[in-house]
């Protein structure tokens, strides 16, 4: 059953400031529309409940990729295709590039945006595990000003975010301090391409002669939100890569995630695969 198109309204205002003014004047009435790759699926299925949208696609303030020595700043409208074409991201942020290449087909990658993927708040999204590993920070903007939110605090429940009705995600900042770390990203789905993940794990570690000096681990599709695994990181940090350490990390991971049975997989399968991916990631790290 398709949605009745005349029941919907979309405005494309001339500037970002005018867009924010409308959102402030009529909070919760207008919903931002970026690439639309998720919303158009709901529209086609007759399940798009919200009726009023503000198009962001034409706003240049949300589209740039900026570099400085400490971080990369990605505008919220940065597409997956732009991520894949950027040489700095390819060189220093392979997890984000792998997530971009695993997201849908070419048409989705040309239209889908990083900010939209975050705001859609799906625990099965491909880019959030990479962003968590890279200690991403979000720049949120409204007519009243802007604020910074660490990405690991942004998702507070299933489809719930620390994002006010009058705010937009303006940009995503990711640290360049991990460019020499050993990095890992793997998505497990029903098939290798164009599939929603059953489990996705991203990791990065700074290892010196077999000792894990620092580490980041994030897992998707195993809880109401994508999970940054702080407890598992603490078990591994300042530790070696012995069989006992890996076993303890996998046991801790099982307590940090909360997989469920659904139409795509079972909780038991997701738990086992997440532990296997963690063990695989740790096995890639230099042991001496």
The 8 nearest C-alpha neighbors of each residue, nearest first, counted from 0:
[[1, 45, 44, 2, 43, 46, 3, 42],
 [2, 0, 45, 43, 44, 3, 42, 46],
 [1, 3, 45, 42, 4, 43, 0, 44],
 [4, 2, 6, 5, 1, 7, 45, 42],
 [3, 5, 6, 7, 2, 42, 1, 8],
 [6, 4, 7, 3, 8, 2, 50, 9],
 [5, 7, 4, 3, 50, 8, 2, 51],
 [8, 6, 50, 5, 4, 51, 9, 3],
 [7, 9, 51, 52, 50, 10, 6, 5],
 [10, 8, 52, 53, 51, 54, 11, 7],
 [9, 11, 53, 54, 12, 52, 8, 51],
 [12, 10, 54, 53, 13, 9, 55, 57],
 [11, 13, 14, 18, 10, 17, 54, 53],
 [14, 12, 11, 17, 15, 18, 58, 57],
 [15, 13, 17, 16, 12, 18, 58, 11],
 [14, 16, 18, 17, 19, 58, 13, 60],
 [15, 17, 19, 18, 14, 20, 142, 141],
 [18, 16, 20, 14, 19, 15, 21, 12],
 [17, 19, 15, 21, 16, 20, 12, 14],
 [18, 20, 22, 16, 142, 17, 21, 141],
 [21, 19, 17, 23, 22, 18, 142, 24],
 [22, 20, 24, 18, 23, 19, 25, 17],
 [21, 23, 165, 19, 26, 25, 20, 24],
 [24, 22, 165, 20, 21, 26, 25, 19],
 [25, 23, 21, 22, 20, 26, 165, 19],
 [24, 26, 22, 23, 28, 21, 27, 29],
 [27, 25, 22, 23, 28, 165, 164, 24],
 [26, 28, 164, 29, 25, 30, 165, 22],
 [29, 27, 26, 25, 51, 30, 22, 52],
 [30, 28, 51, 52, 27, 22, 53, 31],
 [29, 31, 52, 53, 51, 32, 28, 27],
 [32, 30, 53, 52, 54, 33, 29, 55],
 [33, 31, 54, 53, 55, 35, 52, 30],
 [32, 34, 55, 35, 56, 115, 54, 31],
 [35, 33, 111, 110, 36, 112, 32, 56],
 [34, 36, 38, 33, 37, 39, 32, 111],
 [35, 37, 34, 39, 111, 38, 107, 40],
 [38, 36, 40, 35, 39, 41, 119, 34],
 [39, 37, 35, 41, 40, 36, 42, 47],
 [38, 40, 42, 41, 37, 35, 36, 43],
 [39, 41, 43, 38, 37, 42, 44, 36],
 [42, 40, 47, 46, 44, 38, 39, 43],
 [43, 41, 39, 47, 45, 44, 40, 2],
 [42, 44, 1, 40, 41, 45, 39, 2],
 [45, 43, 41, 1, 42, 46, 0, 40],
 [46, 44, 2, 1, 42, 0, 43, 47],
 [47, 45, 41, 44, 48, 42, 2, 43],
 [48, 46, 41, 42, 45, 49, 38, 2],
 [47, 49, 46, 50, 45, 42, 41, 2],
 [50, 48, 47, 51, 30, 52, 7, 29],
 [49, 51, 7, 8, 48, 52, 6, 47],
 [52, 50, 8, 29, 9, 7, 49, 30],
 [53, 51, 9, 30, 29, 31, 32, 8],
 [52, 54, 31, 10, 9, 32, 11, 30],
 [53, 55, 32, 11, 56, 10, 31, 33],
 [56, 54, 33, 58, 57, 32, 53, 31],
 [55, 57, 33, 58, 54, 34, 76, 32],
 [56, 58, 55, 59, 54, 11, 13, 14],
 [59, 57, 60, 55, 56, 61, 15, 14],
 [60, 58, 62, 61, 57, 63, 56, 15],
 [61, 59, 58, 62, 63, 15, 74, 169],
 [62, 60, 74, 75, 76, 59, 169, 58],
 [61, 63, 74, 76, 59, 77, 60, 75],
 [64, 62, 74, 65, 73, 61, 60, 77],
 [65, 63, 73, 72, 74, 66, 62, 71],
 [64, 66, 72, 71, 63, 73, 67, 74],
 [67, 65, 71, 70, 72, 64, 68, 69],
 [66, 68, 69, 70, 71, 65, 72, 175],
 [69, 67, 70, 66, 175, 71, 176, 174],
 [70, 68, 175, 67, 174, 176, 71, 66],
 [69, 71, 174, 175, 173, 67, 68, 66],
 [70, 72, 66, 173, 172, 65, 73, 67],
 [73, 71, 172, 65, 171, 64, 66, 170],
 [72, 74, 64, 171, 170, 172, 63, 75],
 [73, 75, 170, 62, 61, 63, 76, 77],
 [74, 76, 114, 170, 169, 61, 77, 113],
 [77, 75, 62, 112, 61, 74, 114, 78],
 [76, 78, 62, 112, 74, 75, 113, 73],
 [79, 77, 112, 81, 80, 111, 76, 109],
 [78, 80, 108, 99, 82, 81, 83, 112],
 [79, 81, 83, 108, 109, 78, 82, 84],
 [82, 80, 84, 78, 83, 79, 85, 77],
 [83, 81, 79, 80, 85, 84, 96, 78],
 [82, 84, 80, 81, 96, 85, 79, 89],
 [85, 83, 81, 82, 80, 86, 89, 88],
 [84, 86, 82, 88, 87, 83, 89, 81],
 [87, 85, 89, 88, 90, 84, 83, 91],
 [88, 86, 90, 89, 85, 91, 92, 66],
 [87, 89, 92, 91, 90, 85, 86, 82],
 [90, 88, 86, 87, 93, 92, 91, 85],
 [89, 91, 87, 88, 86, 92, 93, 178],
 [90, 92, 178, 88, 87, 89, 93, 175],
 [93, 91, 88, 94, 95, 89, 90, 96],
 [94, 92, 96, 95, 89, 97, 91, 90],
 [95, 93, 97, 96, 129, 92, 184, 98],
 [94, 96, 98, 129, 97, 93, 92, 99],
 [95, 97, 99, 93, 98, 94, 83, 100],
 [96, 98, 100, 94, 99, 95, 93, 101],
 [97, 99, 95, 101, 126, 125, 96, 100],
 [100, 98, 96, 79, 102, 97, 101, 95],
 [99, 101, 97, 98, 102, 96, 83, 79],
 [102, 100, 98, 99, 97, 103, 192, 193],
 [103, 101, 99, 100, 98, 125, 193, 108],
 [102, 104, 193, 107, 101, 108, 105, 192],
 [105, 103, 107, 106, 193, 108, 102, 192],
 [104, 106, 108, 107, 109, 103, 80, 100],
 [105, 107, 109, 108, 104, 110, 103, 111],
 [108, 106, 110, 111, 104, 109, 105, 103],
 [107, 109, 79, 105, 80, 111, 106, 110],
 [110, 108, 106, 80, 107, 105, 111, 78],
 [109, 111, 34, 107, 108, 78, 106, 112],
 [110, 112, 34, 107, 108, 78, 36, 109],
 [113, 111, 78, 76, 115, 77, 114, 34],
 [112, 114, 116, 115, 75, 77, 78, 76],
 [115, 113, 75, 117, 116, 112, 76, 118],
 [114, 116, 118, 112, 117, 113, 119, 33],
 [117, 115, 113, 119, 114, 118, 112, 124],
 [116, 118, 114, 115, 120, 119, 113, 127],
 [119, 117, 115, 120, 116, 114, 168, 160],
 [118, 120, 116, 117, 121, 115, 158, 37],
 [121, 119, 158, 118, 117, 122, 116, 154],
 [120, 122, 123, 124, 119, 158, 224, 157],
 [123, 121, 224, 225, 220, 124, 219, 223],
 [124, 122, 220, 121, 219, 196, 125, 195],
 [125, 123, 121, 122, 126, 127, 116, 219],
 [124, 126, 98, 127, 102, 123, 128, 101],
 [125, 127, 98, 129, 128, 124, 95, 130],
 [128, 126, 130, 129, 125, 131, 124, 225],
 [129, 127, 217, 131, 130, 201, 126, 218],
 [128, 130, 132, 127, 95, 131, 94, 126],
 [131, 129, 127, 133, 135, 132, 128, 126],
 [132, 130, 128, 134, 133, 129, 135, 127],
 [131, 133, 129, 215, 130, 134, 216, 202],
 [132, 134, 130, 131, 135, 173, 174, 129],
 [135, 133, 131, 132, 173, 130, 174, 136],
 [136, 134, 173, 130, 150, 133, 172, 131],
 [135, 137, 149, 150, 172, 148, 171, 134],
 [138, 136, 171, 148, 147, 170, 150, 139],
 [137, 139, 147, 170, 169, 146, 168, 171],
 [140, 138, 168, 146, 145, 169, 167, 137],
 [141, 139, 145, 167, 166, 144, 169, 168],
 [140, 142, 166, 143, 144, 19, 165, 145],
 [141, 143, 19, 144, 20, 23, 16, 140],
 [144, 142, 141, 145, 140, 23, 19, 20],
 [145, 143, 141, 142, 140, 146, 139, 166],
 [144, 146, 140, 139, 141, 138, 147, 143],
 [145, 147, 139, 138, 140, 148, 144, 137],
 [146, 148, 138, 137, 139, 136, 149, 145],
 [147, 149, 137, 136, 150, 153, 138, 146],
 [150, 148, 136, 151, 152, 137, 135, 153],
 [149, 151, 153, 136, 152, 135, 148, 137],
 [150, 152, 149, 153, 131, 227, 154, 134],
 [153, 151, 150, 149, 154, 155, 148, 161],
 [152, 154, 150, 161, 160, 151, 155, 148],
 [155, 153, 160, 156, 152, 159, 224, 161],
 [154, 156, 160, 159, 153, 152, 161, 157],
 [157, 155, 159, 154, 223, 158, 224, 160],
 [156, 158, 223, 159, 224, 155, 120, 122],
 [159, 157, 120, 156, 121, 160, 119, 154],
 [160, 158, 156, 157, 155, 154, 161, 120],
 [161, 159, 154, 162, 155, 153, 158, 156],
 [160, 162, 153, 154, 163, 155, 159, 152],
 [163, 161, 160, 166, 164, 167, 139, 153],
 [164, 162, 166, 165, 161, 167, 160, 26],
 [163, 165, 27, 26, 166, 162, 22, 23],
 [164, 166, 22, 23, 163, 26, 141, 19],
 [167, 165, 141, 163, 140, 164, 162, 139],
 [168, 166, 140, 139, 169, 141, 165, 162],
 [167, 169, 139, 170, 138, 75, 114, 140],
 [168, 170, 75, 138, 139, 61, 167, 140],
 [171, 169, 74, 75, 138, 73, 168, 137],
 [172, 170, 137, 73, 72, 136, 138, 74],
 [171, 173, 72, 136, 135, 71, 73, 137],
 [174, 172, 135, 71, 70, 133, 134, 72],
 [173, 175, 70, 176, 133, 69, 134, 71],
 [176, 174, 70, 69, 177, 178, 173, 71],
 [175, 177, 174, 178, 69, 179, 70, 180],
 [178, 176, 180, 179, 175, 174, 133, 203],
 [177, 179, 91, 180, 176, 175, 92, 90],
 [180, 178, 177, 181, 176, 205, 91, 182],
 [181, 179, 205, 177, 204, 178, 203, 182],
 [180, 182, 204, 203, 205, 179, 284, 183],
 [183, 181, 203, 202, 180, 204, 94, 184],
 [182, 184, 202, 201, 280, 203, 94, 185],
 [185, 183, 201, 94, 200, 202, 186, 182],
 [184, 186, 200, 199, 187, 201, 183, 276],
 [185, 187, 199, 196, 198, 188, 200, 184],
 [188, 186, 198, 196, 197, 199, 185, 189],
 [189, 187, 196, 197, 190, 194, 195, 186],
 [188, 190, 194, 191, 187, 197, 196, 195],
 [191, 189, 188, 192, 194, 193, 187, 195],
 [190, 192, 188, 189, 194, 193, 187, 101],
 [193, 191, 194, 190, 101, 103, 104, 102],
 [194, 192, 103, 104, 102, 195, 101, 191],
 [193, 195, 192, 188, 190, 196, 189, 191],
 [196, 194, 188, 197, 123, 193, 189, 124],
 [197, 195, 188, 198, 187, 123, 186, 194],
 [196, 198, 188, 187, 220, 264, 195, 269],
 [199, 197, 220, 196, 187, 219, 186, 269],
 [198, 200, 186, 219, 218, 185, 187, 196],
 [201, 199, 218, 185, 217, 184, 219, 186],
 [202, 200, 184, 217, 183, 128, 129, 216],
 [201, 203, 216, 183, 215, 182, 132, 217],
 [204, 202, 182, 215, 181, 214, 180, 183],
 [203, 205, 214, 181, 180, 213, 206, 215],
 [204, 206, 180, 213, 212, 211, 214, 181],
 [207, 205, 211, 210, 212, 204, 209, 208],
 [206, 208, 210, 209, 211, 205, 212, 287],
 [209, 207, 287, 210, 206, 286, 285, 211],
 [208, 210, 286, 287, 207, 239, 285, 206],
 [211, 209, 239, 207, 206, 238, 208, 212],
 [212, 210, 206, 237, 236, 213, 238, 205],
 [211, 213, 237, 205, 206, 236, 210, 207],
 [214, 212, 205, 236, 211, 204, 237, 215],
 [213, 215, 204, 203, 232, 205, 236, 216],
 [216, 214, 132, 203, 202, 232, 204, 217],
 [217, 215, 202, 228, 201, 227, 132, 232],
 [218, 216, 227, 128, 201, 226, 228, 200],
 [219, 217, 200, 226, 199, 128, 225, 201],
 [218, 220, 225, 199, 123, 221, 122, 198],
 [221, 219, 123, 198, 122, 197, 222, 225],
 [220, 222, 258, 219, 257, 256, 198, 269],
 [221, 223, 257, 224, 258, 256, 220, 225],
 [224, 222, 157, 156, 122, 225, 221, 220],
 [225, 223, 122, 222, 157, 226, 156, 154],
 [224, 226, 219, 122, 218, 222, 128, 220],
 [227, 225, 218, 217, 228, 224, 219, 222],
 [226, 228, 217, 229, 216, 131, 218, 151],
 [229, 227, 231, 216, 230, 217, 226, 232],
 [228, 230, 232, 231, 227, 233, 216, 215],
 [231, 229, 233, 232, 228, 234, 251, 255],
 [230, 232, 234, 233, 248, 228, 251, 229],
 [231, 233, 229, 235, 230, 234, 236, 214],
 [234, 232, 230, 236, 231, 235, 229, 237],
 [233, 235, 231, 232, 236, 248, 230, 247],
 [236, 234, 232, 238, 233, 237, 231, 248],
 [235, 237, 233, 238, 211, 213, 212, 232],
 [238, 236, 212, 211, 210, 235, 239, 213],
 [239, 237, 235, 236, 210, 211, 240, 244],
 [238, 240, 210, 209, 241, 211, 244, 237],
 [239, 241, 244, 286, 209, 245, 242, 238],
 [240, 242, 244, 243, 239, 245, 286, 238],
 [241, 243, 245, 244, 246, 240, 247, 239],
 [244, 242, 246, 241, 245, 247, 240, 248],
 [245, 243, 247, 241, 246, 242, 240, 248],
 [244, 246, 248, 242, 247, 243, 249, 241],
 [245, 247, 243, 249, 248, 244, 242, 250],
 [246, 248, 244, 250, 245, 249, 243, 251],
 [249, 247, 245, 251, 231, 246, 250, 234],
 [248, 250, 252, 246, 274, 251, 247, 245],
 [251, 249, 247, 253, 248, 252, 246, 254],
 [252, 250, 248, 254, 253, 249, 231, 247],
 [251, 253, 249, 255, 254, 250, 231, 248],
 [252, 254, 250, 251, 255, 256, 249, 270],
 [255, 253, 251, 252, 256, 250, 257, 249],
 [256, 254, 252, 253, 251, 228, 257, 230],
 [255, 257, 253, 254, 221, 222, 258, 252],
 [256, 258, 222, 221, 259, 255, 254, 253],
 [259, 257, 221, 266, 222, 256, 269, 270],
 [260, 258, 266, 265, 261, 257, 221, 222],
 [259, 261, 265, 266, 264, 258, 262, 263],
 [262, 260, 263, 264, 265, 259, 266, 258],
 [261, 263, 264, 260, 265, 259, 197, 266],
 [264, 262, 261, 197, 265, 260, 189, 195],
 [263, 265, 261, 262, 260, 197, 268, 266],
 [266, 264, 260, 268, 267, 259, 261, 269],
 [265, 267, 259, 258, 260, 269, 268, 270],
 [268, 266, 270, 265, 269, 271, 258, 260],
 [267, 269, 265, 271, 270, 266, 272, 264],
 [268, 270, 266, 272, 271, 267, 273, 198],
 [271, 269, 273, 267, 268, 272, 266, 274],
 [270, 272, 274, 268, 273, 269, 275, 267],
 [271, 273, 275, 269, 274, 270, 276, 268],
 [274, 272, 276, 270, 275, 271, 269, 277],
 [275, 273, 277, 271, 249, 272, 276, 278],
 [274, 276, 272, 278, 277, 273, 279, 271],
 [277, 275, 279, 273, 278, 274, 272, 280],
 [276, 278, 280, 274, 279, 275, 273, 281],
 [277, 279, 275, 281, 276, 280, 282, 274],
 [280, 278, 276, 282, 277, 281, 275, 283],
 [279, 281, 277, 283, 282, 278, 276, 183],
 [282, 280, 278, 283, 284, 279, 277, 245],
 [281, 283, 279, 280, 284, 278, 285, 240],
 [282, 284, 281, 280, 279, 285, 181, 183],
 [283, 285, 281, 282, 286, 181, 280, 206],
 [286, 284, 287, 209, 283, 206, 208, 282],
 [287, 285, 209, 284, 240, 208, 210, 239],
 [286, 209, 208, 285, 207, 210, 206, 284]]
